[in-house]
Amino acid sequence: MTIRSIRRTAMLSIVGLLLAAPTAMAGGEGWVHDNMDKAKELARSEGKFILMDFTGSDWCGWCIRLNDEVFSKDHFKTEAPKQFVLAEFDYPQKKAQTDEVKAANKKHQATYAIGGFPTIILADAEGKAFAQTGYRPDGPEKYMEHLNTLVSNRTKIVDLLKQATTLEGIEKAQVLDTALSMENMIVHDAAKYEVMIIAADADDAAGLKSKAAKRLFDLRMTAAQASDPAQAEVILNQLATELPDLTEEQRQQVDMTRVYIALGAEDADRAIAAASALAEDANRPADFRQQAALMIAQANVLKKDHEAAMRAIDRAIAIDPDSQFGMMLSGQRDMISQQIQMQIDAMKSDSEKSDG
């Protein structure tokens, strides 16, 4: 996740902006719903791959569009089941789900590092993912062409990785780079191959070391964001060892990701400690420090502390009041305060209902 997207996520949460959307079950008939074991069993017995749709059926606008424009169309309903078991895993905001389904879907979200919706995962019959995609325009025919390309590329990657075992130096790096550069594809043990490329093109003569380093950074960040705080720290420390020469922007992403992961785990104290250190670091850019202060506000929302959250908002403004971000926060301060209080009231109400 980039710093910009983290800031956007926090602002959306604080300001409370939510775009209402109708509910849309993926395709309806012919889909397995919230049942990974059944999807795997069918894929094994029918000799098919699995197409997993990770969706927010009653709130995610792009999910609803994908269903309406692709999954619900006759062409997709006819062609997709020829090679895929279709499985939907739903993360609704209003639709009722059992605790068992919620827990299982949360586990699947972590397993496949699902960071947004809709996410489409293609996997073999054992659930081993080989491609990831999402919403695409142009209807069911083009979407099926896209899926067929992903299946074809799976075979190509297997062949390229096998070929690389017979090569050395730049030739090895080039073949591995080809395998790892295929769009939307998931290569297992990809980090291992990226390290191989970095070693094979150590002086970056072919420009492959720098490409591999960027991909390795993205891989480790994705893995960290899908982990609990303790495991994420292990991954981020491993990244620092593998890539000691991070850019300033990458360092910012790593540091802010620690805060973001703590928030995701609802560890408000950990998030506040990490974000406070960043907000107080005068050597960091002002906009980065403002983002850190915003995360402190979000953590205090988790603590149901309106006063502390607003102090953090004021802190973000004070860091650079004349910046576009500072002026936006200043101009919307009253609205932000109201929205924070509404969030806290809703959280308290939920707690009281749970206790009752």
N, C-alpha and C positions, 0 to 999 in steps of 0.2 A: 504494500500500500504506500502510495506517495504521500509526502507531507501535505500536498494540496487536498488529497482525498481524505486524509485524516482530519484536517481542519473542517472540510465540508461535512464529514460525518458528525463531528462534535457540534457544529453549528446547527445542523438539522435537528439533532437531539435536543439542544438547548432551546432553540426557538420553537420547536415543536411543530415543524411543518410536515404535514402528512397528506398525501394525495389519495383520496378514497378511490377504491376500484371494486368492481363486482368480482364475484368468485368464478373461477373457471377451472374445472377439473381437466387435466391433460387428456384431450382426445376422447375421454369417456370410455366406451366399451372397448375391450381388447387390451387394456392396460392393467398391470399389477400395481396396486396402490399400497405404499408404505410397507412393503414386505420383501426384504432383500433375499431371504432364504428361498422364498417361492420363485423369485426371478431367476436365481441361480439354478434351481432345480429344473425349471422349464428350459433354460438355456442349455443345460447339459443333456436333457432328454431329447431336445429338438435340434441339437447341433447348431445353435445360434449364438450370436453376440448379445450383449445386453445394452440397451439404450436407457440411461438413467436421466430422468428429468428432475432436477432439483429446483423447486418452484415455491413461490409464495402466492397461492392461488387466489386469495381474497384481498390482496393489497398491491402486488407487483404488476405495474402496468405493462412492462415488457414481457413478463410471463404470460399475461392474458393475450397479448398480441401474438406471441408465438403459438399459443394454442389456437387462436381464432384464424390465423393466417396459414398455419402449417398442419398442426396435429389433428385438427378437426376436419381437414379436407380429404376427399375420397382418394386422391392419388397417394397421399401419405398412408392412409389407412390400408390401402391395397399393397403398396410396395414395401413399406418399412417392416411389417411382420414377416416378410420372406427371409430376412436375415437377422432381425433383432427381436428379442423379447423386450417389450416396452414397459418400463417401470417408473412410476412417479413417486417422488419423495417430497412431501408437502410441508411447508413451514408457514402456516397461516397465522394471522393475527386475531381473527374472530372465530373461525371455524373450530368446533370442538374436536379434540383428539384425546385419546387415552394417554395416561402417563407413560404407559409402555411404549406406545408409538412415538411420543415425544422424545423419550430417552434413546430409542433406537435410531431415530432420524438425526438426533444430535451426534450420535456416534458416527453415523455415515457421513455427516457433514465434515467431521474432523478427519475421518479416514481419507476422503477425497479432496481435502483442503478447499472446500467450497467457500469462496469469499464473497459471492454475490449471486443474485438471481435474475434471470434464469441461468443455470449452468447445466449443460448437457454433457454427460460422461458416456463414452463408449468403452465397454469392457468385455473381456472374454467371459466364458461361462463360470469361471471361478471368481469373478468380480475384479480381476486385475485390469485396471484402466489402461487404455492405450491412446485415447484422444479426448480432448475437451473442447467444447464449443458453446454456443449460446444462441441468442436471437440473431437471425439473418433475414434480410428482406427478400422479396422476389418470389415468394410463394413456395408450395410444396415440391414442385418439380426441381427447382434449383436447390432446395434444401436436401432432397434425396441425392442429387449429384454431389453435393458437398459431403454427405455422409459416406457415399461410395468411395470418394477420393480418400477420406480418412482411413477407411478399411484397407484400400490398396496401399496406402503409405505405411501401414503397419507392417506389411510384408517387406516393403523396401527397406525399412529401418532394420529389421532383423538381418537382412542380407548384408547391409552396410556394416553393421557391428561385427558380423562374422568376418567380413573382408578385412576390417581394421586390425584384427588379430594377426594378420600375416604381414603387416606393414610397419615401418618405423619412420620417425622424424616427421617432416612436413607432410609427406604423403599420408601418414597415419592421421595426422591432425586434420587434414583436408577431408578425408573420408568420414571421420567422426563428426566434424563440423557439419557436413552435409546431412548426416543422420539427425543431429540435434537441432538443425535449423528449420526442419519441416514444421510449417505453421499448424498450430492446434494439436500437435502430437505430444504424447506423454511417453518419455523414455525412462524406464526404471533404472535406477542406479545412475541417473544422468549426471549427478555431481561427480561421481567417479570418472566418467568420461570427460567432463569439463576439466578436471584436474589433469587428466592425460594430455588434453590439448594444450593446456598451459605449459606443461613440461616439454611437450614435443616442439612447441614454437616459443621457446623460452625468451628469445629476444624480440618477439612479436614481428619477425621479418615478414611473415605472411599476413599479419593483421588478425590472426586467429586467436592469439593469446588474449587480446583485449576483448574480442567478442565472447570468448569462453568465460572470461572474468565477469562480464556483465550478466551473462546467463546464470553463472554460479551464484552471484549476489542475489538475483531474483529468486532462484530456487531456495536458497537459505532463508530469505525473508518470508517467502510464502509458507515454508515449513514452520518458521517461528510463529507466524501469525495464527497458525492452526493448532498451536500447542498451548499447554498450560504454562503459567509464568516460569516455573522451575525448568521445564524442558526447553522453553524458548530461550532462556538464558544460556543453556548449554549450546544451543544451535548458534546463537549470536556470537558467543565466544569462539566457537569453531570457525565461524565466518571471519572473525578478526585474525585468526591464525592463517587461514587459507589465503586471505586477501588483505595483507597488512597495509596496502597503499590505497585505502578508500578515498574517494573524493569527499569534499565537504558536504555535498548534497547527500551522498550515501551515508555519511556519519550522522547527519540529521535524521535520515530515515531510520537508521538503527536505533538511535536514542529515543525518537518519538514512538517507535514501535514498542519499546519496552513499556511506555506509558499506556499505549493503546491496548496491549495485551493484559496489563493489570486491570484496566477498565473493563475489558471483556470478561475477565474472571471476577468482576465485582469486588476487586481488592482495592478499595478506595484509598486506604492509607498508603499502600505501595505506590499507587498511581500518583498521589499527591507528593510523596517524597521524591520520586523520579522527575516529575514535571517541575517541581519547585527548583531542583538543582539546575534544570535547563533554563527556566525563566530568569534565574538570578545570574546566569553566566553572561557577563558583559562582553565576552569575546564572540558570542554568537550573534547572528543577524537579528535585527529587531523584530522582523516578522516571525521568525522562528520562536523567539522568546514570547511573543504575543500568543502564538499557537499553544505553547506550553502552558501559559496562564489560562487559556481557554480550557485546556484539559483538566487543570486544577478545579475550575468551575464545575465541569462535568462530574468529577470525582466527588465533589461536595454535594452535588445533587443526589448521588448514590447514598451519601450519608444523611440525606434529608436536611441539610443545613443551608437554608436559603441565604442567610447573612454571609456565610463564608463563601458561598458560590458567587454572590454579588461583589464581594471584596476581590475575588479573582478576576471578575469581569473588569472591575475598575483598575486592577493591576495591569491587565492587558491593554487597556486604553492608555494608561500612564506611560507605558514603555515607549510608545510612539504615537502620541495623540493626533499628530498631523498626517499620519499615514492613512491610506484609503481604508484599511481594516480598522484602525483606531477610530476614524470618523464614523464608520458604519456602526461599530459597537456603541459609540457615544450617542449617535442619533437614534438607535433602537434600544437604548438601555431600559427604558420603562417597559417596553414590550417584552424584552428578554426576562426582566424581573418577574413579570406576570406569568410568563410561560414556565419559568423555573418553579414558581410557586404551584402552578397547576400540576406539573410533573410530581412534585413532592407530595401534594395532596393526594394524587392518584396512587402513589406508592404507599402512602400511609393507609389509604382505604383498602388497598389490596392486602396489606399486612393484617389489618383488622379482620377482614373477611377470612383470611387463612387461620388466624387465631381463633375466630369464632367457629 
